[in-house]
Amino acid sequence: MKAEYRSLYEKFGLNVVYYRKRKKLTQLQLAELADVDRSHISAIELGKVGVSFDVIFKLCEVLDITPKELFDFRA
């Protein structure tokens, strides 16, 4: 990951946390529903890894949101 994009990865991760908590899900529950490892959810939320479109679409499905909402970064 390029250093110049680090803050965007972190903002994306914060949105995942926000919508996960809004659905009252733990990281483990979200991971199971999205069919990914819990450690991957943690890394996404911390902004440490990139995310494939497949995972983005699955997260949106589980969280009942649109991809746009995941990328709608707050100031």
C-alpha positions in Angstrom: 0.0 0.0 0.0 1.3 3.4 -0.9 1.8 5.7 2.1 -0.1 8.5 0.3 -3.3 6.3 0.4 -2.9 5.1 4.0 -5.4 7.6 5.4 -8.0 6.5 2.8 -7.6 2.8 3.8 -8.1 3.9 7.5 -11.2 5.9 6.6 -12.6 2.9 4.8 -11.8 0.7 7.8 -13.6 3.1 10.1 -16.7 2.9 7.9 -16.6 -0.9 8.1 -16.4 -0.6 12.0 -19.3 2.0 12.0 -21.6 -0.1 9.9 -20.6 -3.4 11.7 -21.4 -1.9 15.1 -24.6 -0.4 13.7 -25.7 -3.9 12.9 -24.5 -5.0 16.4 -22.1 -7.6 14.9 -18.8 -8.7 16.3 -15.8 -9.0 14.0 -16.2 -12.7 14.2 -19.8 -12.6 13.3 -19.1 -10.3 10.3 -16.3 -12.5 9.2 -18.4 -15.6 9.3 -21.3 -14.0 7.4 -18.9 -12.5 4.8 -17.0 -15.8 4.6 -13.6 -14.3 5.4 -11.2 -14.7 8.3 -11.7 -12.6 11.4 -8.1 -11.4 11.2 -8.9 -10.1 7.7 -11.8 -8.1 9.1 -9.5 -6.7 11.8 -6.9 -5.8 9.2 -9.5 -4.1 7.0 -10.9 -2.1 10.0 -7.4 -1.0 10.9 -6.7 0.1 7.3 -3.8 -2.3 7.0 -4.9 -4.2 3.9 -6.6 -3.5 0.6 -9.9 -5.1 -0.1 -11.1 -6.9 -3.3 -14.4 -6.0 -4.9 -15.7 -9.5 -4.0 -15.2 -8.7 -0.3 -16.5 -5.2 -0.6 -19.7 -6.5 -2.2 -20.1 -9.3 0.4 -19.6 -6.8 3.2 -22.2 -4.5 1.8 -24.6 -7.4 1.4 -24.2 -8.5 5.0 -24.3 -4.9 6.4 -27.3 -3.9 4.2 -25.5 -1.0 2.7 -24.3 0.2 -0.7 -20.6 0.3 -1.8 -21.0 4.1 -2.0 -21.8 4.2 1.8 -18.5 2.3 2.5 -16.6 4.9 0.5 -18.5 8.0 1.8 -15.7 9.2 4.1 -16.5 11.6 6.9 -14.2 14.6 7.4 
